[in-house]
Amino acid sequence: MSLFEKHNKTLKRALEEISNRGFWSPYFEMPSSKVYGEGAKEKATESFQSQCGKHFEIDGLKSNTYLGSEVSPYGFDLNIKYPAIDADTLIKDALCAMQEWKKIPLDTRAGICLEILDRLNQHSFEMANAVMHTTGQPYVMSFQAGGPHAQDRGLEALAYTYRQLKNIPTTSRFEKPMGKNPPIVTNRKFVVVPKGISVIITCSTFPTWNSYSALFSSLLACNSVIYKPHSNVILPIALSVKIARDVLAENGINPNVISMIISEDRAETQKLVKDEHVKLIDFTGSTGFGDWLEKNAPQANVYTEKAGVNCVIVDHFNDLKAMGRNLSLALSLYSSQMCTAPQNIFIPKDGIISNGEKISFDDVAAIITGSIEKLLSVDERAVEILGAIQNDGICQRVKEADTLGTMLLPSRDIKHPLFDNATIKTPAVVKVSAKDKERYQSEHFGPVILLIETDSREDSLNVWQDTIKHHGAITAGVYSSDEDFIEKVEAIAIDEKVNLSVNLIGGVIINHSMAFTDFHATGDNKAANCALTNENFVSGRYSVVTIKRDA
Amino acid sequence: MSLFEKHNKTLKRALEEISNRGFWSPYFEMPSSKVYGEGAKEKATESFQSQCGKHFEIDGLKSNTYLGSEVSPYGFDLNIKYPAIDADTLIKDALCAMQEWKKIPLDTRAGICLEILDRLNQHSFEMANAVMHTTGQPYVMSFQAGGPHAQDRGLEALAYTYRQLKNIPTTSRFEKPMGKNPPIVTNRKFVVVPKGISVIITCSTFPTWNSYSALFSSLLACNSVIYKPHSNVILPIALSVKIARDVLAENGINPNVISMIISEDRAETQKLVKDEHVKLIDFTGSTGFGDWLEKNAPQANVYTEKAGVNCVIVDHFNDLKAMGRNLSLALSLYSSQMCTAPQNIFIPKDGIISNGEKISFDDVAAIITGSIEKLLSVDERAVEILGAIQNDGICQRVKEADTLGTMLLPSRDIKHPLFDNATIKTPAVVKVSAKDKERYQSEHFGPVILLIETDSREDSLNVWQDTIKHHGAITAGVYSSDEDFIEKVEAIAIDEKVNLSVNLIGGVIINHSMAFTDFHATGDNKAANCALTNENFVSGRYSVVTIKRDA
């Protein structure tokens, strides 16, 4: 049985689901020994521990230089060293591999990509450790977002790409009737060709979840991929690259279709992304470097997800308690180090009405801060929600949060029961005036939450729209029991092109972005120029060459 | 019956044909009175004549300033003046219209677009006159390329856009099973939103054929369109805009969904394309302005078709007579003023082998020049192939052709039997050495054909590849009876991403690019950054905003 046949059922279902966009998650999200194998979790933890302090070897990626200085946000050095190969060699090898890869038929390529996804899924527990101890995510999130949910996103992008490519006939017969004369007949071959080398630059928080869409779309469209992982979050990418190369090699394909560059030299990265053979660049990270890439790599199609300012509007709303519960999780999960986490909460300074009763700004604020305190009241439980702080810059930001306004809930350090040196902080909640634009109209990445006093309900709409227009957003939320108000919010979301969550009080929070259901970002405001995954995310990753001939 | 129902059969067939890419042309290509109505041709010619010397009025496009100084390449001033409205007013009106247009359901928008195409089709004879007396195309070509073939391209793009938009569900229900607990349920709305204003900058040779793909894709994706026609080729666009606005108004829609800017001020065009509300720019024309647009309108997605250098390789080939016949038409049609026309013909200096016999370079050249002479030997017939020369720059280029190398066939002026002052010239054919790169590695737009002496068959491949790599090409051709050689040519076409015609000797010439069959350009070499029409041409013209809510 070919790999395509082996995985065809999954692909078929994926092709249905991208047109439904209801719920579907093919890779099981719970770290269950029933699904992933008895002892798989323990074995993966041992394997991670034994990996620390060693060279991470990948067949075929050899170098005299090994680099790496990852530090776990849970408080220890990983001491793992990775083979550092120079950009020129990687490019040469990637081009050579691409010449073979592009000749492999679509269904065969799809089968191999699906097998890579399946293999990644089998290694989800290993990925959990790798993600946890580089990004600082709590364990279950590391498993889910690093493993099955990232694989879902990869499969989703694979399905979009497959559908587009399958819609291009490989041959056609042109037969033009010419009345009484014989028809004019020509035959055509349509050859799908790669754009070139696809460079994927990954971030320090969701290295796999934010990159598998690009990986599997680029691969299926015949391109070779070179990963450039964030210098403190290499292991999840190294693991992905190793697994993918193993599958390629097992199937007799030059594994240099996928590789990675490890470099401590910023100039080398800049050289790589400007190389004439690099035609696709996917980037998740800071606005600064994202903007730089958009301007400085004109030879490539550049897909960026950068910083945004996610906001929630609190309007007249009847179920404030449920709102507080839902928001507290949205604000606390992984210490607000998610690009989907809300940062700014707009509340009218004169308060709102709930069930006919006036609730002051301070009372609404107290519901939110109280819910956060309650959610994080037990340290053992709190650490499984908060995870650890990814880097010192975020600690600094938390420390300086009180300079932004009136501190409503100070951040608190928590001791992790298992990791003594882990950096764990509860969110700081600060009250800010809507007049102080410069304080809230920028991203304060990490656990710094701003409750913003607006002049009125209408003013909330204005400052929100102004914020998205100038700074972009990945998500937005509103709580309102007034359908007319919601309609206005929806109209602004549509005008400013931001995805909107309305009145979430149940098991789904604003941060939630799930493959096959949620388009991650709209790709049409300043926070991101692409969406995961839509037609535009995949259509620039290949071209079609036509060869025609008289029949 | 709604317009969607009225045209649904056409749309359905179009959706099938974009996946087949065999022969299909829904709009009848012959200027036939049986199809287009008895007397339609004569009436259209009268209408054109009575239009000359007058103001061209378009309902709702009023101005105090009327501009226009078109000159027919057939030797007379059109003296038609068009309403010139400033960019700011057009943008304001287009934005206002877009706010309504985007709320109209997809199928209704599709029905209106299909009605516009149908109405354009009914006016094909009027378009023929407009195109002929601005571009200089011969009459039948003006009818076909200006009318039905342009409409085909519009419908093709409409079908690609419709398919993408139809694949996005308008709503979905997310229902995640939670074991023994109740499932998590959320509802989603997916709203397709326009990118913004779509500016279409048209060229002086194929104003409608090269722009209807953009027009109908942009319109169906909810955008407003502002046309910026070439200053000497306004009438075909004014006619298109008028017809489209009529259909919109008849259906109660603000006609400012489509308008045009007439300006003699280069600065005003530059201001328009840099406006923050302009999010899509389609351009056909010079490399200089195309490159400028790609760099200077970062707020927009820019789709360009610029200059390329189209080449033909002549290798060992048995049917040289048929080759000569086919090539002579390719080189003569509309005086090589087609972006698909070949310019450079590479022939080994030691000649080739045909049916086992050695044929010298000069003999191959003689077959080509002889075929051209024969094709154009009768003036009355020649003018219907050559059309007229579009502008003085081209005349100058023909005049200086002998400075490029040895003149093999000088250009000859022809007198048009109907238009005394028409500028009509047969192609100049010049022999150039492959060493003189600077002479043949640039576009000599118009009837200047270069026969290039290469060192060998292999050298032909090298110089051809080098030419495409550095200057791009819309088309390429090869004549070879050696399948191994053809394989090498195909491999280069695939590497350099150029569409290739092999051994065309019948009723199809290299220049031929037909909707529903040929992708016009690959969009992946220096001649053009987009193809007509593929998924990538349409996927950047809209975004999707998701609004989600607990169920």
Interface residues (C-beta under 8 A of the other chain):
Chain A: I18 S19 N20 R21 G22 F23 S25 Q164 N167 I168 P169 S172 R173 F174 E175 K176 M178 I184 V185 T186 R188 F190 V191 V193 K195 E294 K295 P298 E490 A493 I494 K497 V498 N499 L500 S501 V502 N503 L504 I505 G506 G507 V508 M514 T517 D518 F519 T522 G523 D524 A531 N534 E535 N536 V538 S539 G540 S543 V544 V545 T546 I547 K548 R549 D550
Chain B: I18 S19 N20 R21 G22 F23 S25 Q164 N167 I168 P169 S172 R173 F174 E175 K176 M178 I184 V185 T186 R188 F190 V191 V193 K195 E294 K295 P298 E490 A493 I494 K497 V498 N499 L500 S501 V502 N503 L504 I505 G506 G507 V508 M514 T517 D518 F519 T522 G523 D524 A531 N534 E535 N536 V538 S539 G540 S543 V544 V545 T546 I547 K548 R549 D550
